[in-house]
């Protein structure tokens, strides 16, 4: 079974919405604060896959607390939005 999701980005949060069995209905599968994104990476061999790492910073280090891997066709737009907003 293939589950289609949508990424919604606001000024404060990144949401992953999952389609339900009912038409035009979604559930919030994931909600992350934008300011907790520490790293955003992609691989040349898998151009549609991005990895988002969340965490916090202190004076000396970055502490990664969670990671999401997303398969997003035409990912350049989302990378730009998350990186520069």
N, CA, C and O of each residue as an XYZ file, in Angstrom:
340
protein
N       0.833     -1.170      0.000
C       0.000      0.000      0.000
C       0.889      1.247      0.000
O       1.819      1.351      0.799
N       0.609      2.155     -0.864
C       1.349      3.408     -0.957
C       0.567      4.484     -0.219
O      -0.616      4.695     -0.484
N       1.237      5.166      0.713
C       0.613      6.261      1.447
C       1.167      7.572      0.919
O       2.377      7.799      0.952
N       0.307      8.415      0.444
C       0.740      9.709     -0.046
C       0.625     10.731      1.069
O      -0.342     10.746      1.830
N       1.623     11.575      1.145
C       1.660     12.608      2.173
C       1.932     13.954      1.521
O       2.354     14.041      0.368
N       1.680     14.984      2.284
C       1.967     16.346      1.842
C       2.824     17.025      2.896
O       2.645     16.807      4.094
N       3.752     17.847      2.438
C       4.582     18.639      3.340
C       4.009     20.053      3.357
O       3.799     20.664      2.309
N       3.763     20.558      4.553
C       3.263     21.915      4.726
C       4.276     22.649      5.596
O       4.652     22.170      6.666
N       4.718     23.823      5.126
C       5.704     24.602      5.867
C       5.097     25.950      6.223
O       4.628     26.685      5.354
N       5.114     26.263      7.515
C       4.680     27.563      7.989
C       5.907     28.293      8.540
O       7.018     27.769      8.471
N       5.717     29.484      9.080
C       6.859     30.223      9.638
C       7.475     29.515     10.833
O       8.667     29.672     11.099
N       6.687     28.744     11.549
C       7.181     28.110     12.772
C       7.289     26.596     12.719
O       8.062     26.014     13.481
N       6.532     25.936     11.835
C       6.508     24.472     11.850
C       6.611     23.855     10.458
O       6.299     24.486      9.448
N       7.057     22.614     10.441
C       7.027     21.755      9.259
C       6.058     20.626      9.596
O       6.238     19.928     10.593
N       5.041     20.447      8.774
C       4.027     19.412      8.995
C       4.108     18.376      7.881
O       4.371     18.705      6.725
N       3.877     17.115      8.250
C       3.667     16.038      7.284
C       2.216     15.601      7.458
O       1.822     15.135      8.528
N       1.429     15.755      6.400
C       0.019     15.361      6.428
C      -0.165     14.085      5.637
O       0.308     13.988      4.505
N      -0.844     13.103      6.210
C      -1.076     11.823      5.563
C      -2.524     11.741      5.132
O      -3.427     12.068      5.902
N      -2.751     11.304      3.902
C      -4.114     11.132      3.402
C      -4.793      9.976      4.132
O      -4.163      8.964      4.439
N      -6.080     10.140      4.405
C      -6.850      9.061      5.022
C      -7.651      8.347      3.938
O      -7.582      8.697      2.760
N      -8.402      7.352      4.357
C      -9.240      6.621      3.405
C     -10.387      7.477      2.885
O     -10.874      7.269      1.774
N     -10.812      8.432      3.689
C     -11.878      9.328      3.255
C     -11.316     10.371      2.301
O     -10.192     10.842      2.474
N     -12.082     10.718      1.323
C     -11.631     11.671      0.312
C     -11.441     13.062      0.911
O     -12.289     13.542      1.664
N     -10.340     13.695      0.577
C     -10.011     15.062      1.004
C      -9.871     15.210      2.516
O     -10.121     16.289      3.052
N      -9.479     14.156      3.203
C      -9.242     14.237      4.642
C      -7.801     13.822      4.927
O      -7.290     12.861      4.352
N      -7.155     14.569      5.831
C      -5.765     14.312      6.177
C      -5.604     14.273      7.689
O      -6.395     14.863      8.425
N      -4.573     13.574      8.142
C      -4.198     13.614      9.547
C      -2.773     14.171      9.630
O      -1.976     14.007      8.707
N      -2.473     14.819     10.732
C      -1.120     15.334     10.941
C      -0.269     14.175     11.453
O      -0.459     13.693     12.569
N       0.653     13.747     10.634
C       1.524     12.626     10.984
C       2.749     13.104     11.754
O       3.279     12.385     12.601
N       3.192     14.318     11.455
C       4.420     14.823     12.050
C       4.374     16.345     12.131
O       3.915     17.007     11.200
N       4.849     16.895     13.238
C       4.958     18.346     13.370
C       6.291     18.654     14.040
O       6.565     18.191     15.147
N       7.113     19.438     13.359
C       8.428     19.812     13.885
C       8.581     21.325     13.847
O       8.079     21.978     12.932
N       9.261     21.878     14.822
C       9.557     23.314     14.820
C      10.676     23.588     13.823
O      11.672     22.864     13.785
N      10.513     24.622     13.027
C      11.510     24.987     12.025
C      12.848     25.328     12.679
O      13.901     24.983     12.144
N      12.819     26.001     13.831
C      14.075     26.414     14.451
C      14.862     25.269     15.077
O      15.972     25.487     15.562
N      14.311     24.041     15.077
C      15.066     22.893     15.577
C      15.789     22.138     14.464
O      16.497     21.170     14.740
N      15.622     22.563     13.208
C      16.325     21.899     12.096
C      17.794     22.278     12.166
O      18.148     23.453     12.077
N      18.644     21.272     12.326
C      20.078     21.499     12.447
C      20.815     21.191     11.145
O      21.799     21.852     10.814
N      20.344     20.198     10.417
C      21.036     19.774      9.211
C      20.022     19.283      8.183
O      19.040     18.622      8.521
N      20.280     19.617      6.933
C      19.437     19.201      5.817
C      20.374     18.660      4.752
O      21.178     19.409      4.197
N      20.281     17.357      4.458
C      21.236     16.745      3.532
C      20.515     15.972      2.446
O      19.360     15.573      2.601
N      21.221     15.768      1.343
C      20.738     14.945      0.233
C      21.914     14.177     -0.328
O      23.067     14.564     -0.138
N      21.622     13.087     -1.021
C      22.674     12.267     -1.619
C      22.566     12.338     -3.135
O      21.470     12.392     -3.693
N      23.699     12.338     -3.778
C      23.729     12.407     -5.237
C      23.091     11.164     -5.868
O      22.461     11.264     -6.921
N      23.245     10.006     -5.239
C      22.698      8.767     -5.800
C      21.181      8.666     -5.646
O      20.522      7.939     -6.389
N      20.639      9.393     -4.685
C      19.190      9.386     -4.452
C      18.714     10.836     -4.433
O      18.474     11.383     -3.357
N      18.572     11.464     -5.584
C      18.301     12.910     -5.635
C      16.948     13.330     -5.067
O      16.779     14.497     -4.714
N      15.988     12.427     -4.968
C      14.673     12.798     -4.441
C      14.556     12.578     -2.936
O      13.514     12.871     -2.351
N      15.600     12.071     -2.308
C      15.563     11.774     -0.879
C      16.340     12.834     -0.109
O      17.504     13.101     -0.406
N      15.684     13.436      0.886
C      16.380     14.375      1.757
C      16.293     13.871      3.194
O      15.340     13.192      3.575
N      17.290     14.212      3.966
C      17.326     13.841      5.378
C      17.357     15.133      6.195
O      18.199     16.003      5.975
N      16.428     15.237      7.134
C      16.340     16.402      7.990
C      16.666     15.958      9.412
O      16.032     15.052      9.952
N      17.667     16.610     10.013
C      18.064     16.292     11.376
C      17.669     17.449     12.293
O      17.907     18.617     11.986
N      17.059     17.093     13.424
C      16.557     18.071     14.380
C      17.352     17.977     15.672
O      17.860     16.914     16.028
N      17.453     19.097     16.366
C      18.156     19.074     17.638
C      18.312     20.467     18.208
O      17.467     21.342     18.019
N      19.428     20.649     18.919
C      19.718     21.939     19.551
C      21.217     22.190     19.501
O      22.016     21.286     19.253
N      21.571     23.445     19.743
C      22.974     23.848     19.764
C      23.323     24.402     21.127
O      22.498     25.018     21.801
N      24.576     24.167     21.519
C      25.114     24.891     22.662
C      26.362     25.621     22.175
O      26.578     25.723     20.967
N      27.156     26.111     23.054
C      28.322     26.919     22.662
C      29.343     26.135     21.840
O      30.074     26.724     21.044
N      29.403     24.817     22.022
C      30.453     24.023     21.379
C      29.964     22.947     20.425
O      30.728     22.492     19.574
N      28.735     22.538     20.542
C      28.291     21.350     19.806
C      26.870     21.476     19.281
O      26.094     22.336     19.699
N      26.563     20.584     18.349
C      25.198     20.395     17.871
C      24.734     19.040     18.383
O      25.423     18.036     18.199
N      23.577     19.005     19.021
C      23.026     17.764     19.567
C      21.821     17.355     18.734
O      20.780     18.009     18.786
N      21.954     16.271     17.962
C      20.874     15.758     17.113
C      19.977     14.869     17.959
O      20.449     13.914     18.578
N      18.679     15.180     17.989
C      17.736     14.399     18.788
C      16.784     13.559     17.943
O      16.211     12.589     18.441
N      16.607     13.921     16.662
C      15.670     13.181     15.816
C      16.015     13.381     14.352
O      16.639     14.377     13.985
N      15.607     12.436     13.518
C      15.894     12.482     12.084
C      14.669     12.017     11.304
O      13.991     11.066     11.695
N      14.397     12.702     10.199
C      13.349     12.274      9.268
C      13.955     12.145      7.881
O      14.753     12.983      7.463
N      13.571     11.087      7.167
C      13.969     10.920      5.777
C      12.715     11.031      4.921
O      11.728     10.332      5.149
N      12.769     11.912      3.940
C      11.614     12.163      3.084
C      11.976     11.938      1.631
O      13.045     12.348      1.178
N      11.093     11.293      0.910
C      11.245     11.123     -0.524
C      10.353     12.158     -1.193
O       9.131     12.014     -1.227
N      10.983     13.208     -1.726
C      10.230     14.329     -2.274
C      10.673     14.594     -3.703
O      11.787     15.072     -3.918
N       9.833     14.297     -4.680
C      10.167     14.674     -6.057
C      10.287     16.193     -6.159
O       9.549     16.926     -5.501
N      11.198     16.649     -6.965
C      11.455     18.088     -7.137
C      11.794     18.730     -5.795
O      11.234     19.766     -5.435
N      12.711     18.109     -5.062
C      13.042     18.505     -3.704
C      13.721     19.859     -3.590
O      13.742     20.429     -2.500
N      14.272     20.394     -4.660
C      15.038     21.643     -4.574
C      14.203     22.769     -3.979
O      14.728     23.589     -3.225
N      12.934     22.823     -4.297
C      12.079     23.865     -3.757
C      11.946     23.788     -2.249
O      12.033     24.816     -1.578
N      11.737     22.602     -1.693
C      11.582     22.478     -0.244
C      12.897     22.753      0.467
O      12.902     23.353      1.542
N      13.999     22.328     -0.108
C      15.304     22.604      0.500
C      15.525     24.112      0.562
O      16.002     24.623      1.575
N      15.194     24.812     -0.478
C      15.348     26.271     -0.513
C      14.448     26.933      0.528
O      14.893     27.832      1.241
N      13.213     26.511      0.625
C      12.266     27.106      1.565
C      12.725     26.906      3.000
O      12.699     27.848      3.792
N      13.144     25.694      3.349
C      13.563     25.417      4.718
C      14.865     26.135      5.038
O      15.022     26.655      6.143
N      15.791     26.173      4.109
C      17.108     26.740      4.363
C      17.077     28.252      4.492
O      17.763     28.800      5.355
N      16.314     28.937      3.676
C      16.391     30.379      3.618
C      15.234     31.128      4.261
O      15.168     32.352      4.147
N      14.332     30.447      4.924
C      13.229     31.135      5.618
C      13.328     30.979      7.104
O      12.483     31.494      7.836
